[in-house]
Amino acid sequence: MAVVPVVVGAQQSGKTFAYSWREVAGGLDSIVPLHWLRWSDLSDMSSALRRAKAAADAMPPGHRALFSWDLHNSMAHHPQDVLRDATGSPAVCRDPSGRGAPYPGVWWERGRAEVRARFAEFFTRYAAIGGAVDVVVLDFEQVPTTWFLYQQAQRNACGIEAYFAAIAGDPRFGRLAGRLGFAELERVIHWYRGDEYLKWNGVMHELFAEQVNAAVYEPVRSVFPTVKMSNYGFYYQDPSHHLPDLNGHHKHRYYAGVHIGTHQSRELYGWLGNVSRLKLDGRVPYERNPYNAFRYALNKVRAMKLSSSVPIYPWISYKRFKDSLLRDSDYYQELLLHIALTGIEDFLYWNPLSVDPPASDADNRLVDRTLKELDRLLGVQDRRTLVERLVGWGDDWVLTGMRVNGTRIVWRFTPRLNPGQAAESVLISAEPAVFRVNGSSIAVEGGSVVERGGVSNSGFWIVGESIPGTGVD
C-alpha cells in the first residue's frame, strides 16, 4: 500500500515555546512562564499593572503571555444572574428546614457585563503604561454541562431533577429550547437513555464560548488587536475526524466544536478514562498502556488539526503527572515531538507544585530539551504539517511529517515496542529508512534515519529533501 501525504496547514515560523503554569529554573529558554492575573491583586490596580508589565517585558517578543487565573470567574456567579421563575423572582432551592438559596443560572448577563468592564479597564490602563501582550490564556472550566450541573446539585438539598425543572421554568428557557431542538430535560438528567445530554452539552459549550468571547476576548482585542487567546477545553472535532472523549462519550454527533479567542485548546495529558472500555479498532477494548495513551492523545490533536484551520495551543502535562500513562515511558517525549509536527503553534505546559508528585526541575528540563531538539531538526523556517488522517487504532507505528522551508521533510517514526524491546530492533535500513514492526515492513521513500537517541530512545528522526511516500506491506 502506498500513501502520499497531503499538506494540511502551516505553522508559524520560528522557535517553539511552551508557556508554563509556573516559574522554571534559569536557562530553560524554550519555556516562558505565564504571568498570573489575580482578581485580588486588582485592589491595588497600579501595582498589578506594573508587575504585569515587568513580567511581560522579560518575555521574548511575540511571546509575552498573561494568564487570567480568576479575573473572569465571577462571570458565572453574579447574584443577579440566578435562575428566575415565571414572575421574574429568583427560583429558590429550599431544604427541609425552609432555608434556601437561589439556583445558579446558565445565563450570565450581569456577570458578563461586569467581567467585560474589568478586562476593558485593566488592558486599557495596561496599554497606557506601555504594557504589551501577545498571548492571553484562560483556564475557565465552569461550562454548565450535564456533569457540571450534577456537581452543582450535590451542593444543595433539592437534587438534579429540581435544578433542571428550575432551568425549564426560567422565562429565558424558550430560546434555549430552540437551540437544543427539544424542551423535555428529563432525558438530559437520565443521560444514559439517549443522546439529549450530548445535545445539551454541545449547546452549553457554544453558549459559554459566546459569553466568554464577549466578556474577555473582545475587550482585550479592542486594545491589542493582534492578541492570541485560548481557553482550556474548547476545540473542533468534525464527524469525519472523530474519536470518543476521555470517558467514551461521542461529542461529535451533535457538536462540531467551538473556540474561544483565536485558538483551539485541549489537554493531551496521556491519560485514559472509560474510553479504555471501548473497542476502538472494532475488535478488542482499548487497553490502558503507554502506547495506547500516546496514540489516543496524538489522535486528539490530529482531530483538531484536521477539523479546523483555527490554530492550536495544546495543553501538555509534566512527565511525572500521576494520572498519565506516559509518566515512566519515552512515549511522553514522542508525544511532544509528534504534537509539534502536527502543526500546533506553541504548547501550554501544566507544571504545578500543588499536586503529588509536583512537577520538578527535571520535568521542566526535559520539556526544554525536547523543544530544542525539535527546533534543531526543523530549523526556524516555514513549517507545514503533512498530517492527513488519524492514526489507525490498530496501527503498531506512527509516522508524522512536516515540510520545512519549502522542500525539506522531517518525519518522526515511533513503533509500538514490547516491554524491554529496543527501538533499534525494528530498524532494517537507515538509508533508505526501512522498518519492520510486528510483521509489517514500512519504507519511508526518499528518507534517511538521522539523529538516533536524543531525548527519546523510542523513536527515529527521518529526513528527506522531497515529499516521500510510505510503502507498507
N, C-alpha and C positions, 0 to 999 in steps of 0.2 A: 504494500500500500504506500503510495506517495502522497505527502501532504505539503502543499505550498503555502506558507504563511501569508497573511494579509495584514497590511499596515492599518491599525485601528485608530491610533491617535497620538498626538505629540505631547511630550513633556517639556517643561521649561528647560532652558539651557542652564548650566551652572552646577555648583556644588549641591549635594544632597544633605539636608539638615533634618534633625529630629528636635522638635520643640518639647522640652521636658517639663514634667509636673513640678519638679523641684530643682534646686541648685545642684550642680555637679562639681567635681574637682577641676582645678585649672588644667589647661592643656587639651581638654576634650572639645576641640573647636568645631566638630560636626554636630554638637549638641548645644542648643540655645535654650536656657531655662526661661520658661514663661514668667512674666511679671504678673502677680495676682492683684486683681482689683477687688477690694472688700467693701461692703456697704458700711461696716463700722468705721472704716478709715475716712469716710466722707464727712464725718463730724468735724474734721479739720481738712476741708477741701484743698486749701492751698498746699498743705504738706503732702497730701495724697497725689496732687498733680506733680509736684516737684520730684517725688520718689519715682513716679511712673516715667517721667521724662529722663531722669538719671539712669534708670534701668534700661530704657529703650535706646538711649544714646550709646550704651555699652554693647549693644547688639549689632550684628552685621547689617549693613544697609540692605533693604529688601526683605529683612527677616526680623524686624522689630515687632515682637509678639506679646500681646497682652491677653490675659486670661480673666474673664469675669467669673470669680468664684461665686458671688451671690448678689451682684448688683441687679440681677434680673429676677431673683427668686420671689420677691414679693408680688410679682405679677399674678401668681397663682393663689394668693392669699389675701387679696384686698377684702376688707369686711363688707363692702357693698356689692361684691361680686358673688354672693351666696345664691343658692337656688331660691326661686320665688314661687309662690302659689298663684292660683288664678286671680287673686285680688292684688297681687303685686307685693304682698308681705313676705318676709323670709320664711322659707319652708324649714320647719324645725324638727329635729330628731329629739324625742324625749325618752328618757329612761324610765323604769318603773316608779321611781320616786317623783317623777314630774320634772326633774331637771333636764334642760335641753340646750342644744346649740344648733345654729343653722347648718344646713348641709353645704359643704364646699361646692362651688359652682364649676362648670366647664366652659362658661363664657366669661371672659376676663376684661370687660370694657374699661372699668375704672383702673384695674391693675395695669392694663396695657398702657393707658394714658400716663399713669404715674411713672412707670419704668421708662417710657419714651422720653418724658421730661428729664428724668435723671441722666440718661445716656446723652441726651442732647446737651445738657448743661456741662457734664463732665468733659465731653470731647470738644465742645466749643471752647471751653476755657483751656483745655489741654493744647489745642492748636494755637491759642492766643499767646502761650508762653513758649512757643516754638517746638512743642512736642510732635513726634512723628510716630506713626503706627502703620505697619504693613499687614499684620495678621491679628485678628481677634478670634479667640477660641472660647466656645461655650461648652459646658457640660450640664445642660438643663434637661433632666430626665423625667419631669413630672407630667408626662403625657397621660391624659385620662383614659387609658386603655382599660379593657376588662380587668386585667390583673392589677393595675394601679387602683381602680375603684374598689376591688375586693379588699385591698390593704386599707383603703380609707374607711370602708365599712367596718373593718375589725376594730377601729378606734372608737366606734360608738356602739350603742346598745340596740340599734334599730335594724341592722342587717342589710345585706346587699339588695334584697327584694324591695325594701322600703326606700333605699337610696335610689335605685333605678325608677321606682314609682315617682319619687320627687323630681327626677330629671324629666320624666314624661309629663308631669303636671306643670312644669315651668312654661309660661307663655311663649318662650323662645323656642320650645321644642319643635314646633311645626316646621320651621326652616331646617332644623337638623334632620328631622324625619325625611324631608325631601331629599337631602343629600344621601341619607342612608338607603332610601328606597323601601323602607318599612318603618312602622311605628310601634310594633309589639316588641318590647325589650326583654321578654321572658327568655327568648332564645339566645340573647346575649348573656344573660345570667347563667343559663344552663348551656354553656358553650359547647359541650360535647355532643349536643343533639343536632348540630347543623353548622353552617358557615356564617351565621349572622354576626358572631363575635369577630370574625375576620373583617367583615364589612365595617363594623363599629370601630375596630382598632385602626383601620385604614383611614376612615374619615376623621378620627381623633388626631391622627398624625398630621393630616392636611390642615385641620383647624388650628392645631398647635403651631405648625410652621407659619401659617398666616399671621398669627398673633405675635410670635417672636420676631418675625421679619419686620413687622410694623413697629414693634416696641424697641428693638435693638439694632437690627441691621440698617434700617432706613435712616435713623438719626445719625449713626456713625458715618454712613456713606455720604450723607449730606455735607459732612465736614471733610472727610477723607474719601474722595470718590473712587479711588483705586483699592480701597481696603479689601482684604480677603477675609472671609468668615466661614465658620462651620459650627455645627452643633452635633454632639455625640448621638449616634443612632439614627441619623437622617440621611438616606441614600436611595438609589434606584435599583430595581430588580424587575425587569420585564419578564413576561411568561416564557419567552424563548431562551432566557438565560437564568432560569430559576433554580433555587435549591431551598430546602426547608430551613427554617431558622434553628437556633441552638437547641430548642426543645421539640423540633419536629413539626412546627406549625407552618402551613403553606400560605404565607402572607401574600404571595404574588397573585393569588387567584382573583383578588378584588382590589389590589392596591399596587400600582407600579412604582410607587415611591415619590419622595419629595425631598428637597434640600432646604437648608436654612443658610442665608447669606449667599456665598458664592461657591461653596464646596460641599461635596458629599463627605460623610464621615461615618465609619463603622469600626467596631472593635475587631481585632484579629489576634486574640489572646491565646489561641491554641487550646481551647477547652471544648469539650463535647458534653452536651446535656442529653436529654431524651432522644435527640436525633440519632444516637447510637443504637436505638431500638429499631430503626427503620432499615429496610433493605434497599439502600440507595442504588446498588448495582443490579437490583432485581433478583438477587439470589440469597444473600446472607446479611444478617444485621451488621451495621457499620461499627465494627469493633473499636473500643476505646484503646488506641495505641498511638505512639508519637507520629508515625507516618500518616495515619488517617486524620489526625488532628492537623497536621501540616497541610495535607491536601484539602481538607474542608475549609481551613482559613484562607488558603490561596484561592479556592473557588469563590469565596465571598468577595474578594477584591476583584477577581476576574468578572464576576457577575455585575459589579458596579461599573467597571470599565466598559463592558460590552453593552450595558443597558442605557448609557447616557454619555454625552460629551462633557457633562459637568465635571470639573476636576475633583481630585480626591485627596483628602487628608485622612489616612487611616490611623487608628489608634493601635499601638503595639504595647505590650507589657514588658516589664523587665523579665529576664530569663527565668529567674527562680520563683516566679509567682506560683504559689502553691496549687492553684487550680489549673495551671497549664500542663498539658500532657507533654510539652516540649521542654520542661524545666531541666531534664537530665540528658538532653539529646542535641546533637548538632543540627537537627531539623529546625531548631529555633533560628539559627543563623541562615539556614537555607530558606526559611520562610521570608526573612527580611530581604534577602537578595532577590527572590522571585517577586515579592511585592513591588520592589523598586523597578524591576524590569517590566512589570505590568503597566507602568506609565503613570504612577502616582506622582504628586508634586513634591511633598515632603511628608515626614512622619510626625505624628503626635505620640509622645512617649510617656507612658504612665509608669513612674518610678517612685512611688510613695515610700515614706518611712513608717506610716501608720498601720501597716499590715504585718503579718508574721508569716514568713520572714520578710523583713523590709528589703527594699532594693539596696544593693551595695555598690561600692565604688567599682568592684569587678564587673557587675552587671552593666554599669554605665560605660566602662572602658570597652566592653565587648560590643556594645552598640556603636560606639565611636569608631572602633577598628573595622567593624563590618561596613559602615558607610564609607570609610576611607578606602577600603579595598574595592568597593563598588565603583567609586568615583575614579580610582586609578585605572580600572579596566574600561570604564565607559568614556573617560575624558569629560570635558565640560561643554561639548558641542551639542547641537540639536539631537534630541533623543526621541525615537518613535518606537513604541511597542509593536511587536509582531503578534501579539495575542489575538486569537480569533475564536476561541471556544473555551468552555470549561474543561478542566482535567477530567477524564473519564473516571467514574467511581471505582472501576475495576483496574485502572491503569497502574502498573507497577513502576512507572517512571514519570517524571515531569520534566518538560523542556520549555523554557520561557526565553524568548529572544527579544532583542532590541536593536534597531538600526541607529547608528550614531554617525553624525557628520555626513549624512547622505549615503554612504556606501559601506562603511564598516559594520559588521554584525557581531554582536556579543550575545552568547547564549549561556544559560545556566542549566546544567543537566543534573537531576537528582534522582537516583534509583531508590527503590524500596529495598532496604537491606535487612537481612535476618539478624537477630541478636549475635554480636560477635563477628559479623561479616565485614570485611574491609571493602571500602568502595573500589579499591584497585582491582578487586576480583572480577568486576563486571567490565573492565576496560579491555577491549580486544585490540584496538589500534588507536594511537594518539593522533596520527596524521595519515589518512583522514580519520576523523573521530568515529569510532565504531564501538558499540557496547553490546553486551548480551545480558539480559535481565530476565530471570525466570523463564528461560527457553526462548525469548524473543530477541532478535538482533535489531539494533537501532543504529542506523548510519546517518550522521549529520553531514550531508553533502556539502563540500566546499569548506568545512570547518575543521579546525585543529585544536586539540586539547592543550591548554596553556595553564600556567599558574596553579599547579596542583597544591593541595594543602591550603594554607592561608587560615582564615578564621574558622573554616569548617573542613572536616575530613569526610563528609558525607555527600559531596557533590563535585562537579567539574565545571571549570570555565572553558568555553569553546569560542574561538574567534575565527571569523572568515571575512573576506573582502567583497562578497556579493551575497545576495539573499539566497541561502541554500534551501533545499527541501529536506525532508527526512524520509528515509526509507525504513520500513518496518516489515519484518516477516515473522 
